[in-house]
Amino acid sequence: MDRLRAMRVFVAVASAGSLSAAARKLGQPLTTISRQLAQLEDELGTSLVARTTRRLTVTDAGRLYLETCRHVLDELTEVEERLGGRDDRIKGDLVITAPVVFGRLHVLPVLAGFLARYPEVDARLHLVDRVIDLTEEGIDVAVRIGALPDSALLATKVGDLTTLTCASPGYLRERGRPRDPGDLVTHDCISFVTLVGEKRSWSFNSRTHGRRLVRIHARLAVTTAEAAIDAAIAGLGITRVLSYQAAQSLKRKALVTVLDGFDDTKSPIQVVRREVRRPSAQARLFADYAARELRARLK
């Protein structure tokens, strides 16, 4: 069995979502695609995809192997291009997007390291707290927090975040510490205003206590996590933000957490890029580089 050819077939099947679509994409007979995928699964001793009459999904083992396949094939393509003289120096433009605070704290340092390694690459970093269409905005690589609505993206998970409920020590001394999410009804809260309006309830979800949806009194509504944190530090109330957003304030003890046992859900952090036939070398390299560096930073 040609292992590299089988890996390319598996990546095509996983990306296309069906054997027939992968066959059309690769320009090979359906029977060839099916046979090569089956041979690869036999060699590995595990199922990479789950087949039903209506759809095909990648198994847990398949997702793990898929990430490795994509990395190996991208690296191989890069080396072949260099050896062939088609791209002996990595150069060109690179466009990246990330959430504002996470981008400033983590993505920008990673990008700085990448640009130092590849001096012929010029980059633009869009820091925005909204999900944007990568194709319409011309984005090469995105760092996203939470579930991905677009399954056509190539995604690599680099870590998880938790949601924290926190307030200043001064506020808690004056108003008392909530012991249960239901206690928030007697507290001032700092909520967020989004494109669809103000959040007037908070959802708590834990394996121990289950899911709770709690109505809050928003003494203040803001549009960014930074503003919510600053307001909480000033003693205006209790807020809920992601762990990385409050990390420095918690470290300085300007904020403390409350209701810790009532929410243990995770929000995944993922490096994503569009699946295009000929992605730029800098996009492929940065996606792999960012995934490795961010995974190390978030340990």
PyMOL commands that set and color helices and strands:
alter all, ss='L'
color gray80, all
select helices_A, chain A and resi 3-16+19-26+30-44+60-83+100-117+134-137+169-175+181-186+225-233+243-251+260-262+281-297
alter helices_A, ss='H'
color red, helices_A
select strands_A, chain A and resi 49-51+56-58+92-98+121-127+141-145+154-167+188-194+197-198+201-206+210-215+217-222+238-242+256-258+266-273
alter strands_A, ss='S'
color yellow, strands_A
deselect
rebuild
show_as cartoon
